[in-house]
Amino acid sequence: MAETKLKVDVPELVLATIEARKSDENARISGTPIDADCFVWGPFEGRQMIAVRSTLKQRGLLQKAEISDRFLPDRWIVYLGPYSNDIAVRAFVKQFRQQGYKNVRPILSGALSYGVEIETFESKEQAQAWINDKKAPDVKGLRVTNRLGEPSDKVDLVFRNLTEDQRQALFAIWKRWQGTEIQNCSFYQK
């Protein structure tokens, strides 16, 4: 087997990557299109999609748009369950809300169903401290578990292989949609 050596100047490669990221970030802040062909635009709520689709169709960009779920960040939850059906879950949620726990949610699908999410935290330690500080409901079986990113009620639009004209059209449309941002795909975690 012949050995092939790849000659790469790592410092130059790292610098080129850093410069590309700076250019992407400056474009995101200024709204000026950058020299790239892949962008992510969002977030959009489901009810906005009819108007967005209409605008994209007028500008000839609808066929380029891929809809992608936007996921909630991974988090730690105080969890009760699982139960064999949703009846117990709904009863616990109602009871906890009556007791003043405002963030309680039923978990009716996924690996943690049928369960109850009582409170959410950024770290396992924060969740455990909340239970230990007696802020949690006085119920047997509470535990801390990691809730991996799940789809939110929002979506992003991904545009790949855009021409210069399509890129200009996308940036012109974007400026009219308050609360959204466009990022180069290099920033997109998918």
Salt bridges, closest charged atoms under 4 A:
GLU19 OE2 - LYS22 NZ 3.53
GLU25 OE2 - ARG28 NH2 2.72
ASP35 OD1 - ARG167 NH2 3.81
GLU45 OE1 - ARG47 NH2 2.78
GLU66 OE2 - ARG160 NE 2.99
ASP86 OD2 - ARG90 NE 2.96
GLU117 OE1 - ARG75 NH2 3.18
GLU117 OE1 - ARG105 NH2 3.49
GLU117 OE1 - ARG147 NH1 2.73
GLU150 OE2 - ARG75 NH2 2.84
GLU150 OE2 - ARG105 NH2 3.27
GLU150 OE1 - ARG147 NH2 3.29
ASP156 OD1 - ARG70 NH2 2.96
GLU164 OE1 - ARG167 NH2 2.01
GLU181 OE2 - ARG28 NH1 3.41
